[in-house]
Amino acid sequence: MGTVLVAVGSERAPKLQAVSEALRTFGSSLDPQARFEVVGVPVPSGVTHTPLSRAELMAGARGRALALARMAAEGSLPWRYFVGLEGGLEVMNDKDRRMAFLETWAYVCDSHGRGAYGHSGGLLLPEALAIEVIDRGRELSAAIDEYAGSQGIRDGQGVSGVLTDGLITRQDIVRMAVIHAFAPFFNVKIYGSSFAGSAEGGTRIEN
Protein backbone atom coordinates (compact mmCIF):
# COMPACT_ATOMS: atom_id res chain seq x y z
CA MET A 1 0.00 0.00 0.00
CA GLY A 2 1.53 3.29 -1.10
CA THR A 3 1.19 6.68 0.56
CA VAL A 4 -0.45 9.60 -1.25
CA LEU A 5 0.62 12.98 0.12
CA VAL A 6 -1.99 15.73 0.13
CA ALA A 7 -0.56 19.22 0.71
CA VAL A 8 -2.82 21.76 2.44
CA GLY A 9 -2.00 25.46 2.46
CA SER A 10 -2.30 25.88 6.23
CA GLU A 11 -0.87 24.60 9.50
CA ARG A 12 -4.06 25.19 11.52
CA ALA A 13 -5.21 22.01 13.22
CA PRO A 14 -8.97 22.30 12.48
CA LYS A 15 -8.30 22.65 8.76
CA LEU A 16 -5.84 19.76 8.62
CA GLN A 17 -8.16 17.55 10.66
CA ALA A 18 -11.06 18.46 8.37
CA VAL A 19 -9.09 17.50 5.26
CA SER A 20 -8.03 14.23 6.89
CA GLU A 21 -11.65 13.45 7.78
CA ALA A 22 -12.79 14.23 4.24
CA LEU A 23 -10.13 11.95 2.77
CA ARG A 24 -11.29 9.11 4.99
CA THR A 25 -14.75 9.34 3.41
CA PHE A 26 -13.68 9.22 -0.25
CA GLY A 27 -10.02 8.21 -0.31
CA SER A 28 -10.77 4.65 -1.36
CA SER A 29 -12.56 6.02 -4.44
CA LEU A 30 -9.50 8.09 -5.35
CA ASP A 31 -7.10 5.19 -4.94
CA PRO A 32 -8.26 1.98 -3.21
CA GLN A 33 -4.67 0.85 -2.65
CA ALA A 34 -3.38 4.07 -1.08
CA ARG A 35 -3.02 5.51 2.37
CA PHE A 36 -3.54 9.28 2.43
CA GLU A 37 -1.37 11.59 4.49
CA VAL A 38 -1.98 15.31 4.96
CA VAL A 39 0.94 17.75 4.95
CA GLY A 40 0.29 21.27 6.27
CA VAL A 41 2.32 24.07 4.67
CA PRO A 42 1.49 27.76 5.25
CA VAL A 43 1.30 29.71 1.99
CA PRO A 44 -0.04 33.17 1.16
CA SER A 45 -3.49 33.54 -0.39
CA GLY A 46 -2.84 36.77 -2.28
CA VAL A 47 -6.10 38.26 -0.95
CA THR A 48 -7.10 40.34 2.09
CA HIS A 49 -7.22 38.86 5.60
CA THR A 50 -11.03 38.64 5.45
CA PRO A 51 -12.29 38.39 1.86
CA LEU A 52 -15.58 40.21 1.29
CA SER A 53 -16.74 38.62 -1.95
CA ARG A 54 -17.12 35.21 -3.50
CA ALA A 55 -14.64 36.13 -6.22
CA GLU A 56 -12.00 37.00 -3.62
CA LEU A 57 -12.69 33.81 -1.65
CA MET A 58 -12.27 31.70 -4.77
CA ALA A 59 -9.09 33.56 -5.73
CA GLY A 60 -7.65 33.02 -2.25
CA ALA A 61 -8.35 29.29 -2.21
CA ARG A 62 -6.95 28.84 -5.71
CA GLY A 63 -3.92 31.00 -4.92
CA ARG A 64 -2.96 28.81 -1.99
CA ALA A 65 -3.35 25.57 -3.96
CA LEU A 66 -1.29 26.81 -6.89
CA ALA A 67 1.39 28.13 -4.53
CA LEU A 68 1.71 24.59 -3.17
CA ALA A 69 1.87 23.18 -6.70
CA ARG A 70 4.70 25.57 -7.56
CA MET A 71 6.57 24.60 -4.38
CA ALA A 72 6.25 20.93 -5.29
CA ALA A 73 7.44 21.52 -8.83
CA GLU A 74 10.41 23.65 -7.80
CA GLY A 75 11.46 21.36 -4.95
CA SER A 76 10.61 18.01 -6.59
CA LEU A 77 8.30 17.26 -3.67
CA PRO A 78 6.17 14.09 -3.87
CA TRP A 79 2.81 15.76 -3.19
CA ARG A 80 0.00 14.49 -5.43
CA TYR A 81 -2.88 16.79 -4.45
CA PHE A 82 -2.87 20.45 -3.41
CA VAL A 83 -5.65 21.93 -1.28
CA GLY A 84 -6.21 25.66 -0.85
CA LEU A 85 -8.76 26.87 1.70
CA GLU A 86 -10.18 30.35 2.16
CA GLY A 87 -12.82 31.62 4.57
CA GLY A 88 -14.53 34.98 4.55
CA LEU A 89 -17.74 36.75 3.60
CA GLU A 90 -20.03 36.99 0.61
CA VAL A 91 -21.68 40.38 0.97
CA MET A 92 -24.91 41.13 -0.89
CA ASN A 93 -27.95 43.35 -0.71
CA ASP A 94 -31.62 42.43 -0.66
CA LYS A 95 -33.44 45.68 -1.41
CA ASP A 96 -32.28 47.94 1.45
CA ARG A 97 -30.85 45.19 3.64
CA ARG A 98 -27.19 44.22 3.63
CA MET A 99 -26.44 40.58 4.28
CA ALA A 100 -23.03 39.07 4.96
CA PHE A 101 -22.76 35.29 4.64
CA LEU A 102 -19.85 33.33 6.08
CA GLU A 103 -18.43 30.99 3.43
CA THR A 104 -15.49 28.62 3.17
CA TRP A 105 -14.09 27.79 -0.24
CA ALA A 106 -11.71 25.02 -1.28
CA TYR A 107 -9.70 24.64 -4.46
CA VAL A 108 -8.07 21.31 -5.22
CA CYS A 109 -5.61 20.60 -8.00
CA ASP A 110 -3.45 17.60 -8.73
CA SER A 111 -0.05 16.83 -10.19
CA HIS A 112 -1.64 16.48 -13.64
CA GLY A 113 -2.90 20.07 -13.68
CA ARG A 114 -6.61 19.39 -13.07
CA GLY A 115 -8.43 21.64 -10.65
CA ALA A 116 -11.87 22.10 -9.08
CA TYR A 117 -13.65 24.36 -6.59
CA GLY A 118 -16.02 23.53 -3.75
CA HIS A 119 -17.65 25.51 -0.97
CA SER A 120 -19.67 24.95 2.15
CA GLY A 121 -22.69 27.20 1.66
CA GLY A 122 -23.46 30.38 3.58
CA LEU A 123 -24.23 31.31 7.18
CA LEU A 124 -25.65 34.76 7.90
CA LEU A 125 -23.58 36.98 10.20
CA PRO A 126 -25.31 39.16 12.82
CA GLU A 127 -25.28 42.77 11.61
CA ALA A 128 -23.27 43.92 14.62
CA LEU A 129 -20.49 41.51 13.68
CA ALA A 130 -20.73 42.44 10.00
CA ILE A 131 -20.27 46.11 10.92
CA GLU A 132 -17.03 45.34 12.74
CA VAL A 133 -15.58 43.39 9.81
CA ILE A 134 -16.97 45.22 6.77
CA ASP A 135 -17.30 48.81 7.95
CA ARG A 136 -14.48 48.97 10.50
CA GLY A 137 -12.06 46.65 8.71
CA ARG A 138 -11.41 44.29 11.60
CA GLU A 139 -10.20 40.77 10.99
CA LEU A 140 -13.06 38.32 11.49
CA SER A 141 -11.09 36.13 13.91
CA ALA A 142 -10.52 39.09 16.25
CA ALA A 143 -14.06 40.41 15.89
CA ILE A 144 -15.70 37.08 16.73
CA ASP A 145 -13.56 36.66 19.87
CA GLU A 146 -14.78 40.01 21.17
CA TYR A 147 -18.35 39.47 19.98
CA ALA A 148 -18.61 36.08 21.72
CA GLY A 149 -16.53 37.05 24.75
CA SER A 150 -14.00 34.27 24.20
CA GLN A 151 -10.48 33.71 22.88
CA GLY A 152 -9.04 31.59 20.09
CA ILE A 153 -12.38 30.79 18.47
CA ARG A 154 -10.70 30.46 15.05
CA ASP A 155 -8.67 27.47 16.24
CA GLY A 156 -11.64 25.85 17.94
CA GLN A 157 -15.28 25.76 16.91
CA GLY A 158 -14.86 28.75 14.60
CA VAL A 159 -17.36 31.47 13.74
CA SER A 160 -19.82 28.87 12.48
CA GLY A 161 -19.69 27.06 15.81
CA VAL A 162 -20.56 30.25 17.67
CA LEU A 163 -23.37 31.20 15.30
CA THR A 164 -24.95 27.71 15.20
CA ASP A 165 -24.51 27.14 18.94
CA GLY A 166 -22.06 24.33 18.28
CA LEU A 167 -24.16 22.41 15.75
CA ILE A 168 -21.84 23.15 12.80
CA THR A 169 -18.18 23.77 13.60
CA ARG A 170 -15.45 25.25 11.46
CA GLN A 171 -14.08 21.77 10.96
CA ASP A 172 -17.48 20.65 9.65
CA ILE A 173 -17.70 23.37 7.01
CA VAL A 174 -14.10 22.90 5.84
CA ARG A 175 -14.72 19.17 5.52
CA MET A 176 -17.80 19.83 3.39
CA ALA A 177 -15.96 22.28 1.12
CA VAL A 178 -13.12 19.79 0.61
CA ILE A 179 -15.49 16.94 -0.27
CA HIS A 180 -17.25 19.20 -2.77
CA ALA A 181 -13.96 20.23 -4.37
CA PHE A 182 -12.70 16.65 -4.58
CA ALA A 183 -15.98 15.31 -6.02
CA PRO A 184 -14.83 15.53 -9.68
CA PHE A 185 -11.67 13.64 -8.74
CA PHE A 186 -13.30 10.71 -6.93
CA ASN A 187 -16.64 10.54 -8.81
CA VAL A 188 -15.17 10.01 -12.25
CA LYS A 189 -18.24 8.06 -13.36
CA ILE A 190 -20.27 11.28 -13.25
CA TYR A 191 -17.68 13.97 -14.03
CA GLY A 192 -15.50 12.11 -16.51
CA SER A 193 -11.75 11.63 -16.37
CA SER A 194 -10.86 15.06 -17.82
CA PHE A 195 -13.48 17.08 -15.92
CA ALA A 196 -11.48 20.28 -15.48
CA GLY A 197 -8.71 20.16 -18.07
CA SER A 198 -5.94 22.49 -16.95
CA ALA A 199 -5.84 24.18 -13.56
CA GLU A 200 -5.18 27.47 -15.41
CA GLY A 201 -1.72 28.27 -14.26
CA GLY A 202 -1.13 25.12 -12.23
CA THR A 203 2.07 23.22 -12.82
CA ARG A 204 2.11 19.68 -14.11
CA ILE A 205 4.37 17.62 -11.89
CA GLU A 206 6.08 14.47 -13.04
CA ASN A 207 6.38 11.94 -10.23
NUDRENLUM-761052 format. One record per residue: residue in three letters; x, y, z of N, C-alpha, C in turn. Coordinates in steps of 0.02 Angstrom, whole numbers, padded with zeros to 5 digits, always signed. Layout:
<atoms>
ALAXYZXYZXYZ ...
</atoms>
This chain:
<atoms>
MET+00042-00060+00000+00000+00000+00000+00044+00062+00000 GLY+00036+00104-00051+00076+00165-00055+00044+00222-00018 THR+00084+00274-00006+00059+00334+00028+00050+00391-00022 VAL-00008+00422-00021-00022+00480-00062-00021+00541-00018 LEU+00024+00588-00034+00031+00649+00006-00014+00703-00022 VAL-00053+00733+00024-00100+00787+00007-00077+00850+00043 ALA-00053+00899+00006-00028+00961+00036-00086+01009+00046 VAL-00089+01039+00104-00141+01088+00122-00107+01153+00140 GLY-00132+01208+00113-00100+01273+00123-00113+01305+00190 SER-00104+01268+00244-00115+01294+00312-00083+01246+00361 GLU-00067+01272+00421-00044+01230+00475-00094+01227+00532 ARG-00153+01257+00523-00203+01260+00576-00236+01191+00584 ALA-00237+01168+00647-00260+01100+00661-00331+01087+00637 PRO-00381+01132+00648-00449+01115+00624-00452+01103+00549 LYS-00414+01141+00510-00415+01132+00438-00383+01066+00418 LEU-00326+01050+00448-00292+00988+00431-00333+00927+00452 GLN-00366+00932+00510-00408+00878+00533-00468+00869+00487 ALA-00496+00926+00463-00553+00923+00418-00535+00890+00352 VAL-00476+00906+00326-00455+00875+00263-00444+00800+00274 SER-00413+00783+00329-00402+00712+00344-00468+00674+00350 GLU-00517+00704+00383-00583+00673+00389-00616+00664+00321 ALA-00610+00715+00279-00640+00712+00212-00607+00655+00172 LEU-00542+00650+00176-00506+00598+00139-00527+00528+00161 ARG-00543+00521+00225-00565+00455+00249-00631+00435+00218 THR-00672+00483+00199-00737+00467+00170-00734+00447+00097 PHE-00686+00475+00059-00684+00461-00013-00617+00437-00038 GLY-00568+00430+00006-00501+00411-00016-00499+00346-00054 SER-00539+00297-00034-00538+00232-00068-00564+00238-00140 SER-00605+00290-00153-00628+00301-00222-00574+00335-00264 LEU-00531+00374-00232-00475+00405-00268-00423+00352-00286 ASP-00406+00311-00237-00355+00259-00247-00366+00206-00193 PRO-00397+00150-00210-00413+00099-00160-00352+00066-00129 GLN-00294+00074-00159-00233+00042-00133-00190+00090-00091 ALA-00212+00152-00085-00169+00203-00054-00189+00221+00017 ARG-00140+00244+00053-00151+00275+00119-00137+00350+00110 PHE-00183+00392+00132-00177+00464+00121-00148+00498+00183 GLU-00101+00542+00171-00068+00580+00225-00071+00654+00208 VAL-00092+00694+00257-00099+00766+00248-00036+00801+00272 VAL-00012+00848+00231+00047+00888+00247+00026+00961+00250 GLY+00034+00994+00307+00015+01064+00314+00073+01110+00300 VAL+00063+01156+00253+00116+01204+00234+00085+01273+00227 PRO+00104+01321+00268+00075+01388+00262+00098+01423+00199 VAL+00050+01448+00161+00065+01485+00099+00019+01546+00096 PRO+00040+01599+00063-00002+01659+00058-00060+01647+00010 SER-00115+01683+00023-00174+01677-00019-00174+01728-00076 GLY-00141+01785-00065-00142+01838-00114-00204+01882-00109 VAL-00246+01871-00057-00305+01913-00048-00304+01943+00023 THR-00353+01984+00039-00355+02017+00104-00368+01967+00161 HIS-00356+01988+00223-00361+01943+00280-00432+01916+00289 THR-00482+01955+00271-00552+01932+00272-00584+01950+00206 PRO-00584+01905+00158-00615+01920+00093-00688+01939+00101 LEU-00711+01985+00059-00779+02011+00065-00820+01997+00002 SER-00798+01950-00038-00837+01931-00098-00821+01859-00116 ARG-00867+01829-00152-00856+01761-00175-00796+01757-00221 ALA-00788+01806-00265-00732+01806-00311-00666+01807-00273 GLU-00662+01846-00220-00600+01850-00181-00588+01785-00142 LEU-00641+01755-00117-00635+01691-00083-00608+01637-00130 MET-00636+01635-00190-00613+01585-00239-00541+01597-00259 ALA-00523+01661-00268-00455+01678-00286-00406+01658-00231 GLY-00426+01669-00168-00382+01651-00113-00371+01577-00107 ALA-00424+01537-00114-00417+01465-00111-00373+01439-00168 ARG-00387+01464-00227-00348+01442-00286-00275+01464-00280 GLY-00264+01525-00254-00196+01550-00246-00155+01507-00200 ARG-00185+01483-00146-00148+01440-00100-00131+01373-00132 ALA-00180+01344-00166-00167+01278-00198-00113+01283-00251 LEU-00115+01334-00292-00065+01341-00344+00004+01358-00316 ALA+00005+01394-00259+00070+01406-00226+00101+01341-00204 LEU+00061+01295-00178+00086+01229-00158+00111+01190-00219 ALA+00073+01194-00274+00094+01159-00335+00161+01184-00360 ARG+00171+01250-00357+00235+01278-00378+00292+01255-00332 MET+00278+01254-00266+00329+01230-00219+00348+01158-00235 ALA+00298+01117-00249+00312+01046-00264+00354+01040-00328 ALA+00336+01080-00378+00372+01076-00442+00444+01099-00434 GLU+00454+01154-00398+00521+01182-00390+00565+01140-00344 GLY+00534+01107-00295+00573+01068-00248+00570+00993-00259 SER+00538+00972-00314+00531+00900-00330+00501+00863-00270 LEU+00449+00893-00241+00415+00863-00183+00362+00813-00207 PRO+00353+00759-00170+00309+00704-00194+00235+00714-00176 TRP+00211+00776-00174+00140+00788-00159+00099+00775-00222 ARG+00042+00741-00213+00000+00725-00271-00059+00772-00278 TYR-00087+00793-00221-00144+00840-00223-00127+00902-00182 PHE-00158+00958-00202-00144+01023-00170-00210+01054-00153 VAL-00219+01071-00089-00282+01097-00064-00273+01167-00037 GLY-00309+01215-00067-00311+01283-00043-00378+01297-00010 LEU-00377+01328+00048-00438+01344+00085-00441+01418+00100 GLU-00501+01446+00094-00509+01518+00108-00578+01529+00139 GLY-00578+01563+00196-00641+01581+00229-00650+01656+00229 GLY-00712+01677+00227-00727+01749+00227-00800+01760+00216 LEU-00817+01817+00187-00887+01837+00180-00907+01849+00108 GLU-00968+01831+00093-01001+01850+00031-01053+01902+00050 VAL-01041+01963+00029-01084+02019+00049-01131+02036-00009 MET-01196+02040+00007-01246+02056-00044-01301+02099-00014 ASN-01343+02125-00058-01398+02168-00035-01464+02140-00060 ASP-01513+02140-00016-01581+02121-00033-01625+02182-00020 LYS-01638+02219-00075-01672+02284-00070-01629+02330-00027 ASP-01653+02350+00032-01614+02397+00072-01578+02363+00130 ARG-01574+02297+00128-01543+02260+00182-01477+02229+00159 ARG-01424+02243+00196-01360+02211+00182-01356+02145+00218 MET-01331+02095+00183-01322+02029+00214-01251+02005+00201 ALA-01219+01981+00254-01152+01953+00248-01154+01880+00268 PHE-01136+01836+00220-01138+01765+00232-01067+01737+00240 LEU-01057+01700+00293-00993+01667+00304-00987+01607+00256 GLU-00933+01604+00218-00921+01549+00171-00850+01524+00178 THR-00841+01461+00164-00775+01431+00158-00769+01399+00090 TRP-00716+01416+00055-00704+01389-00012-00642+01346-00013 ALA-00644+01294-00053-00585+01251-00064-00570+01248-00139 TYR-00507+01245-00154-00485+01232-00223-00435+01175-00220 VAL-00447+01123-00259-00404+01065-00261-00375+01058-00331 CYS-00310+01048-00336-00280+01030-00400-00233+00972-00388 ASP-00216+00938-00443-00173+00880-00436-00109+00888-00478 SER-00067+00837-00475-00003+00841-00509-00009+00835-00585 HIS-00070+00826-00610-00082+00824-00682-00112+00889-00708 GLY-00120+00938-00663-00145+01003-00684-00220+01012-00683 ARG-00258+00962-00659-00330+00970-00654-00348+01007-00590 GLY-00402+01045-00592-00421+01082-00532-00497+01089-00527 ALA-00522+01097-00465-00594+01105-00454-00606+01143-00389 TYR-00661+01180-00388-00682+01218-00330-00738+01181-00292 GLY-00744+01198-00228-00801+01176-00188-00811+01226-00131 HIS-00872+01233-00107-00882+01275-00049-00937+01248-00004 SER-00943+01277+00055-00983+01248+00108-01053+01277+00114 GLY-01071+01326+00072-01134+01360+00083-01125+01421+00126 GLY-01179+01456+00143-01173+01519+00179-01210+01520+00245 LEU-01182+01556+00293-01211+01565+00359-01214+01640+00373 LEU-01273+01666+00386-01283+01738+00395-01248+01763+00459 LEU-01210+01817+00452-01179+01849+00510-01228+01898+00543 PRO-01228+01904+00609-01265+01958+00641-01240+02026+00616 GLU-01284+02074+00608-01264+02138+00580-01210+02172+00622 ALA-01214+02165+00688-01163+02196+00731-01094+02169+00716 LEU-01089+02105+00701-01024+02075+00684-01003+02096+00614 ALA-01051+02100+00568-01036+02122+00500-01010+02194+00500 ILE-01037+02236+00542-01014+02306+00546-00940+02308+00565 GLU-00921+02267+00614-00851+02267+00637-00804+02246+00581 VAL-00824+02197+00542-00779+02170+00490-00782+02211+00426 ILE-00841+02227+00403-00848+02261+00339-00836+02336+00344 ASP-00868+02368+00392-00865+02441+00397-00803+02465+00435 ARG-00781+02427+00484-00724+02448+00525-00660+02413+00507 GLY-00663+02365+00462-00603+02333+00436-00567+02286+00483 ARG-00603+02260+00533-00570+02215+00580-00567+02144+00551 GLU-00516+02108+00571-00510+02038+00550-00565+01998+00585 LEU-00597+01954+00548-00653+01916+00574-00634+01877+00637 SER-00575+01847+00638-00555+01807+00695-00551+01848+00759 ALA-00529+01911+00754-00526+01955+00813-00596+01979+00831 ALA-00636+01995+00781-00703+02021+00794-00747+01968+00828 ILE-00742+01906+00807-00785+01854+00836-00765+01839+00908 ASP-00700+01843+00924-00678+01833+00994-00711+01885+01039 GLU-00709+01947+01018-00739+02001+01059-00815+01994+01061 TYR-00845+01979+01004-00918+01974+00999-00944+01918+01044 ALA-00908+01861+01047-00931+01804+01086-00902+01803+01156 GLY-00856+01850+01172-00826+01852+01238-00782+01792+01252 SER-00744+01772+01202-00700+01713+01210-00634+01727+01175 GLN-00590+01679+01176-00524+01686+01144-00509+01624+01102 GLY-00475+01635+01045-00452+01579+01004-00507+01540+00970 ILE-00563+01574+00955-00619+01539+00923-00599+01511+00856 ARG-00556+01546+00819-00535+01523+00752-00504+01454+00754 ASP-00467+01438+00807-00434+01374+00812-00475+01321+00849 GLY-00537+01339+00864-00582+01292+00897-00644+01281+00855 GLN-00701+01300+00882-00764+01288+00845-00774+01335+00786 GLY-00737+01391+00785-00743+01437+00730-00805+01481+00735 VAL-00810+01528+00688-00868+01573+00687-00932+01534+00679 SER-00931+01483+00636-00991+01443+00624-01014+01408+00688 GLY-00967+01385+00728-00984+01353+00791-01020+01400+00838 VAL-00996+01462+00841-01028+01512+00883-01098+01528+00858 LEU-01105+01539+00793-01169+01560+00765-01221+01505+00764 THR-01199+01441+00760-01248+01386+00760-01253+01353+00828 ASP-01224+01384+00879-01225+01357+00947-01195+01287+00950 GLY-01141+01279+00912-01103+01217+00914-01128+01161+00869 LEU-01182+01173+00831-01208+01121+00788-01164+01109+00726 ILE-01136+01162+00699-01092+01158+00640-01027+01194+00657 THR-00973+01158+00663-00909+01189+00680-00870+01208+00618 ARG-00816+01244+00629-00772+01263+00573-00747+01200+00538 GLN-00730+01150+00577-00704+01088+00548-00757+01056+00502 ASP-00820+01060+00523-00874+01032+00483-00878+01066+00414 ILE-00875+01134+00414-00885+01169+00350-00824+01162+00305 VAL-00764+01157+00333-00705+01145+00292-00709+01075+00261 ARG-00729+01027+00301-00736+00958+00276-00785+00957+00217 MET-00841+00991+00223-00890+00992+00169-00861+01024+00106 ALA-00827+01080+00114-00798+01114+00056-00747+01070+00021 VAL-00708+01033+00060-00656+00990+00031-00688+00931-00007 ILE-00740+00901+00021-00775+00847-00013-00804+00872-00079 HIS-00834+00931-00078-00863+00960-00138-00808+00972-00191 ALA-00751+00997-00171-00698+01011-00219-00667+00947-00247 PHE-00664+00896-00206-00635+00832-00229-00684+00790-00269 ALA-00749+00808-00269-00799+00766-00301-00782+00748-00374 PRO-00759+00796-00415-00742+00777-00484-00683+00728-00488 PHE-00641+00727-00437-00584+00682-00437-00605+00610-00419 PHE-00649+00603-00368-00665+00536-00347-00729+00508-00379 ASN-00771+00551-00408-00832+00527-00440-00825+00532-00516 VAL-00775+00497-00541-00758+00500-00613-00816+00475-00656 LYS-00856+00430-00630-00912+00403-00668-00960+00459-00690 ILE-00968+00508-00648-01013+00564-00662-00978+00621-00699 TYR-00919+00640-00675-00884+00698-00702-00842+00684-00763 GLY-00820+00622-00771-00775+00606-00826-00703+00614-00804 SER-00657+00583-00839-00587+00582-00818-00550+00647-00832 SER-00576+00689-00876-00543+00753-00891-00589+00810-00875 PHE-00621+00807-00816-00674+00854-00796-00654+00927-00800 ALA-00592+00944-00781-00574+01014-00774-00518+01036-00821 GLY-00491+00989-00860-00436+01008-00904-00377+01035-00863 SER-00354+01094-00882-00297+01125-00847-00320+01164-00787 ALA-00277+01169-00737-00292+01209-00678-00278+01283-00690 GLU-00269+01304-00752-00259+01373-00770-00202+01406-00732 GLY-00144+01384-00746-00086+01413-00713-00053+01364-00665 GLY-00087+01307-00653-00057+01256-00612+00002+01225-00648 THR+00043+01190-00612+00103+01161-00641+00098+01086-00642 ARG+00105+01058-00701+00105+00984-00705+00170+00958-00673 ILE+00161+00908-00632+00218+00881-00595+00228+00808-00614 GLU+00288+00792-00635+00304+00724-00652+00331+00688-00590 ASN+00297+00635-00570+00319+00597-00511+00361+00537-00533 
</atoms>
